[in-house]
Amino acid sequence: MLGFVLRRFSVAIPTILVIITVAFFMMRVAPGGPFDLERPMPEETRQVIMASYGLDKPLIFQYFDYMGNLFQGDLGPSLKLRDKQVAEIIAEGFPVSATIGLCSMLLAIGLGSLLGSIAALKQNTGTDFSVMTFAMVGISIPPFVMGPILALVFGLYLGLVPTGGLDPRYGMTPDRLILPVITLALPQIAIIARLMRASMIEVVRSNYIRTARAKGLSAPAVIIRHALRSAILPLVSYLGPASAAVISGSLVIELVFQLPGIGRHFVDAALQRDYTVVMGVVIVYATLIIVLNLLADLLYGVLNPKVKYES
């Protein structure tokens, strides 16, 4: 297994470097600049500011300067937030993003697996059709549409929960995370429910499940001890893409609900051409996605004894 992990990291490092390079040049060639959106300033002042950040150099030299600083662990200063380092901005926003993402994944896995299993065991009944209808609705409505709808209904009309932001006195309170977490988790709940239903139907029809039933095991014992472990394998394979979907979805959710996570900082920085903040967030997200995919592959090998990782 150690050899497998090392091989994956040997591929991951060049992948991250390619992502960094593409993101760097895409940001630089986009129209506008970090100081073009402000009110007009004297050209001499503008040139001094550009030179202080190294933006007056040819693009290829800017790239090598950035990569040299990056290899030393320096993500650079923000171009728009005065006296703020990119590492500080990420450190401030990461707990919010991590809390939303982790809660969304746990909710999606737990509820999606439960609904999918129930639908499989009640195949072609009203329960099955209800779960699949919910799944289709969850997949069809994107989070940036579902978020404002939930905020409008449960926040403004019913007044059950706040519609967004963090409590200035207490920070991340559960009531302010309910709507963002549900909005981000709904599409994944729907997808996981469909995956779990299809997998569970296939497993319960297999020979070893029939044998377990023939030995007199109770239905809950057959499902929990035998069927569930095999049925969950496709779900484990999906955890990598699901994590990527949750991470990318948080960009919009944090903006909709006005949460100060790194996703919101990313959107604001992209609009303001704050190159260093965008690059810092891209590096963090790319690393997270690669690591989470690796963990999902390792977990699949632990649960499936047929999978053997060569050294």
C-alpha positions as CSV (number, residue, x, y, z in Angstrom):
1,M,0.0,0.0,0.0
2,L,2.9,2.4,0.7
3,G,4.1,1.9,-2.9
4,F,0.6,2.8,-4.1
5,V,0.5,6.0,-2.0
6,L,3.9,7.0,-3.2
7,R,3.0,6.5,-6.8
8,R,-0.2,8.5,-6.4
9,F,1.8,11.4,-4.8
10,S,4.3,11.2,-7.7
11,V,1.5,11.9,-10.0
12,A,-0.3,14.4,-7.7
13,I,2.7,16.7,-7.5
14,P,3.0,17.3,-11.3
15,T,-0.8,17.6,-11.5
16,I,-0.8,20.4,-8.9
17,L,2.0,22.2,-10.7
18,V,0.1,22.0,-14.0
19,I,-3.0,23.4,-12.2
20,I,-1.0,26.2,-10.7
21,T,0.6,27.1,-14.0
22,V,-2.7,27.1,-15.9
23,A,-4.5,29.2,-13.2
24,F,-1.6,31.6,-13.0
25,F,-1.6,32.4,-16.8
26,M,-5.4,32.4,-17.0
27,M,-5.7,35.0,-14.3
28,R,-3.0,37.2,-15.9
29,V,-4.4,37.1,-19.4
30,A,-7.9,37.9,-18.2
31,P,-9.1,41.5,-19.0
32,G,-8.5,44.0,-16.3
33,G,-6.1,44.1,-13.4
34,P,-6.1,44.4,-9.7
35,F,-5.8,48.2,-9.8
36,D,-8.0,48.9,-12.8
37,L,-11.3,48.8,-10.8
38,E,-10.4,51.6,-8.5
39,R,-10.9,55.3,-9.2
40,P,-8.4,56.7,-11.6
41,M,-4.9,57.4,-10.2
42,P,-1.9,59.2,-11.6
43,E,0.1,56.9,-13.9
44,E,3.3,57.4,-11.8
45,T,1.5,56.2,-8.7
46,R,0.1,53.2,-10.5
47,Q,3.5,52.3,-11.8
48,V,5.0,52.5,-8.3
49,I,2.3,50.2,-7.0
50,M,2.7,47.7,-9.8
51,A,6.5,47.7,-9.3
52,S,6.0,47.1,-5.5
53,Y,4.1,43.9,-6.3
54,G,6.4,42.8,-9.2
55,L,3.6,43.3,-11.7
56,D,5.7,45.5,-13.9
57,K,7.9,42.5,-14.9
58,P,7.3,40.3,-18.0
59,L,4.8,37.6,-17.4
60,I,7.2,34.8,-17.4
61,F,9.4,36.4,-14.8
62,Q,6.3,37.0,-12.6
63,Y,5.6,33.3,-12.9
64,F,9.1,32.2,-11.9
65,D,9.1,34.7,-9.0
66,Y,5.7,33.3,-7.8
67,M,6.9,29.7,-8.0
68,G,10.1,30.5,-6.2
69,N,8.2,32.0,-3.3
70,L,5.7,29.2,-3.4
71,F,8.4,26.6,-2.9
72,Q,9.4,28.5,0.2
73,G,5.9,28.3,1.5
74,D,5.1,32.0,0.8
75,L,1.7,32.5,-0.9
76,G,2.3,36.3,-1.1
77,P,0.3,39.3,0.0
78,S,-3.2,40.1,-1.1
79,L,-3.3,42.8,-3.8
80,K,-6.6,44.2,-2.6
81,L,-6.7,43.6,1.2
82,R,-4.1,45.9,2.6
83,D,-1.6,44.4,5.1
84,K,-3.1,40.9,4.6
85,Q,-1.2,37.8,3.6
86,V,-2.9,35.2,1.5
87,A,-2.0,32.6,4.2
88,E,-3.9,34.6,6.8
89,I,-7.0,35.0,4.6
90,I,-7.1,31.2,4.0
91,A,-6.5,30.5,7.7
92,E,-9.4,32.7,8.6
93,G,-11.8,31.3,6.1
94,F,-10.8,27.6,6.1
95,P,-12.6,26.7,9.4
96,V,-15.9,28.0,8.0
97,S,-15.5,26.2,4.6
98,A,-14.3,23.0,6.3
99,T,-17.3,23.0,8.7
100,I,-19.8,23.4,6.0
101,G,-18.1,20.9,3.7
102,L,-17.7,18.2,6.4
103,C,-21.3,18.6,7.7
104,S,-22.6,18.4,4.2
105,M,-20.7,15.3,3.4
106,L,-21.7,13.5,6.6
107,L,-25.4,14.5,6.0
108,A,-25.2,13.4,2.4
109,I,-23.6,10.0,3.1
110,G,-25.8,9.2,6.1
111,L,-29.2,10.3,4.7
112,G,-28.4,9.3,1.1
113,S,-27.4,5.8,2.2
114,L,-30.4,5.4,4.4
115,L,-32.9,6.6,1.7
116,G,-31.2,4.4,-1.0
117,S,-31.3,1.3,1.2
118,I,-35.0,1.9,2.1
119,A,-35.9,2.4,-1.5
120,A,-34.1,-0.8,-2.5
121,L,-35.7,-2.9,0.2
122,K,-39.1,-1.4,-0.8
123,Q,-38.5,-1.7,-4.5
124,N,-41.5,-0.7,-6.8
125,T,-43.6,0.5,-3.9
126,G,-44.7,4.0,-3.0
127,T,-41.7,4.4,-0.7
128,D,-39.4,3.6,-3.6
129,F,-41.1,6.0,-6.0
130,S,-41.1,8.8,-3.4
131,V,-37.4,8.4,-2.7
132,M,-36.6,8.4,-6.4
133,T,-38.8,11.5,-7.0
134,F,-36.9,13.3,-4.2
135,A,-33.6,12.2,-5.8
136,M,-34.6,13.6,-9.2
137,V,-35.7,16.9,-7.7
138,G,-32.4,17.1,-5.8
139,I,-30.3,16.4,-8.9
140,S,-32.3,18.7,-11.1
141,I,-32.3,21.9,-9.0
142,P,-28.7,23.4,-8.6
143,P,-27.6,24.7,-5.2
144,F,-27.5,28.3,-6.4
145,V,-31.2,28.0,-7.1
146,M,-32.1,25.9,-4.1
147,G,-30.2,28.1,-1.6
148,P,-32.3,31.3,-2.2
149,I,-35.5,29.3,-2.2
150,L,-34.7,27.7,1.2
151,A,-33.6,31.1,2.6
152,L,-36.8,32.7,1.3
153,V,-39.1,30.0,2.7
154,F,-37.5,29.0,6.0
155,G,-35.7,32.2,6.7
156,L,-37.9,35.1,5.6
157,Y,-41.4,33.6,5.4
158,L,-41.3,31.2,8.3
159,G,-38.6,32.8,10.3
160,L,-37.2,29.5,11.6
161,V,-33.5,30.1,10.9
162,P,-31.3,33.0,10.0
163,T,-30.8,33.5,6.3
164,G,-27.0,33.8,6.4
165,G,-23.9,35.4,7.8
166,L,-22.2,34.6,11.1
167,D,-23.3,35.8,14.5
168,P,-20.9,38.5,15.5
169,R,-21.0,37.4,19.1
170,Y,-20.8,33.6,18.7
171,G,-19.5,33.0,15.2
172,M,-20.5,29.7,13.6
173,T,-23.7,28.8,15.5
174,P,-25.7,25.7,14.3
175,D,-28.8,27.7,13.3
176,R,-26.7,29.7,10.8
177,L,-25.2,26.6,9.3
178,I,-28.4,24.7,8.8
179,L,-29.5,26.2,5.4
180,P,-26.0,26.3,3.8
181,V,-25.3,22.6,4.9
182,I,-28.7,21.4,3.6
183,T,-28.4,23.3,0.3
184,L,-24.9,21.9,-0.3
185,A,-25.8,18.4,0.7
186,L,-29.1,18.0,-1.2
187,P,-27.7,17.1,-4.7
188,Q,-25.2,14.7,-3.1
189,I,-28.0,13.1,-1.0
190,A,-30.0,12.5,-4.2
191,I,-27.0,11.0,-6.1
192,I,-25.9,8.8,-3.2
193,A,-29.5,7.6,-2.7
194,R,-29.7,6.5,-6.4
195,L,-26.3,4.8,-6.2
196,M,-27.1,3.0,-2.9
197,R,-30.5,1.9,-4.2
198,A,-29.0,0.3,-7.4
199,S,-26.2,-1.3,-5.5
200,M,-28.4,-2.7,-2.7
201,I,-30.8,-4.2,-5.2
202,E,-28.0,-6.0,-6.9
203,V,-26.5,-7.2,-3.6
204,V,-29.7,-8.5,-2.1
205,R,-30.3,-10.7,-5.2
206,S,-26.8,-12.3,-4.9
207,N,-26.3,-15.9,-3.9
208,Y,-24.5,-15.3,-0.7
209,I,-27.4,-13.2,0.6
210,R,-29.8,-16.0,-0.3
211,T,-27.5,-18.4,1.6
212,A,-27.5,-16.2,4.7
213,R,-31.2,-16.0,4.7
214,A,-31.5,-19.8,4.2
215,K,-29.3,-20.2,7.4
216,G,-32.0,-18.5,9.4
217,L,-30.5,-15.1,9.9
218,S,-32.9,-12.3,10.6
219,A,-33.5,-9.7,7.9
220,P,-31.8,-6.9,9.8
221,A,-28.7,-9.1,10.4
222,V,-28.5,-10.0,6.7
223,I,-28.8,-6.4,5.6
224,I,-26.4,-4.9,8.2
225,R,-23.8,-7.7,8.5
226,H,-23.7,-8.9,4.9
227,A,-25.5,-6.7,2.3
228,L,-24.5,-3.3,3.5
229,R,-20.7,-3.8,3.3
230,S,-20.9,-4.9,-0.3
231,A,-23.6,-2.3,-1.3
232,I,-21.6,0.6,0.0
233,L,-18.5,0.0,-2.3
234,P,-19.9,2.0,-5.2
235,L,-20.6,4.8,-2.7
236,V,-17.0,4.7,-1.5
237,S,-15.8,5.0,-5.1
238,Y,-18.0,8.1,-5.5
239,L,-16.6,9.9,-2.4
240,G,-13.8,11.4,-4.4
241,P,-16.0,13.1,-7.0
242,A,-18.6,14.0,-4.2
243,S,-15.9,15.8,-2.2
244,A,-14.9,17.7,-5.4
245,A,-18.5,18.6,-6.0
246,V,-19.0,19.8,-2.4
247,I,-15.8,21.9,-2.5
248,S,-16.7,23.5,-5.8
249,G,-20.3,24.0,-4.6
250,S,-19.2,25.8,-1.5
251,L,-18.0,28.7,-3.7
252,V,-21.5,29.6,-4.6
253,I,-23.1,28.6,-1.2
254,E,-20.8,30.9,0.8
255,L,-21.6,33.7,-1.5
256,V,-25.4,33.1,-1.3
257,F,-25.4,32.9,2.5
258,Q,-22.7,35.5,3.1
259,L,-20.4,33.2,4.9
260,P,-16.7,34.3,5.3
261,G,-15.2,31.1,4.0
262,I,-12.4,30.7,1.5
263,G,-14.9,30.1,-1.3
264,R,-16.4,33.6,-0.9
265,H,-12.9,35.1,-0.7
266,F,-12.1,33.2,-4.0
267,V,-15.1,34.7,-5.8
268,D,-14.4,38.2,-4.5
269,A,-10.8,37.9,-5.4
270,A,-11.6,36.7,-8.9
271,L,-13.9,39.6,-9.5
272,Q,-11.3,42.1,-8.2
273,R,-8.4,40.4,-10.0
274,D,-6.6,39.7,-6.7
275,Y,-4.2,37.2,-8.3
276,T,-2.5,36.0,-5.2
277,V,-5.7,35.2,-3.3
278,V,-7.1,33.3,-6.3
279,M,-3.9,31.3,-6.6
280,G,-3.8,30.5,-2.9
281,V,-7.4,29.2,-2.9
282,V,-6.8,27.2,-6.1
283,I,-3.8,25.5,-4.5
284,V,-5.7,24.6,-1.4
285,Y,-8.7,23.3,-3.2
286,A,-6.6,21.3,-5.7
287,T,-4.6,19.7,-2.9
288,L,-7.8,18.9,-1.0
289,I,-9.4,17.2,-4.0
290,I,-6.4,15.1,-4.7
291,V,-5.9,14.0,-1.1
292,L,-9.6,13.2,-0.7
293,N,-9.6,11.1,-3.8
294,L,-6.6,9.2,-2.5
295,L,-8.3,8.6,0.8
296,A,-11.4,7.3,-1.0
297,D,-9.3,4.8,-3.0
298,L,-7.5,3.6,0.2
299,L,-10.9,3.2,2.0
300,Y,-12.2,1.2,-1.0
301,G,-9.3,-1.2,-0.7
302,V,-9.9,-1.6,3.0
303,L,-13.6,-2.5,2.5
304,N,-13.1,-4.6,-0.6
305,P,-10.7,-7.6,0.1
306,K,-10.5,-8.3,-3.6
307,V,-8.5,-5.1,-4.1
308,K,-4.8,-5.5,-3.6
309,Y,-2.5,-2.5,-3.9
310,E,0.9,-3.5,-5.3
311,S,4.0,-2.3,-3.6
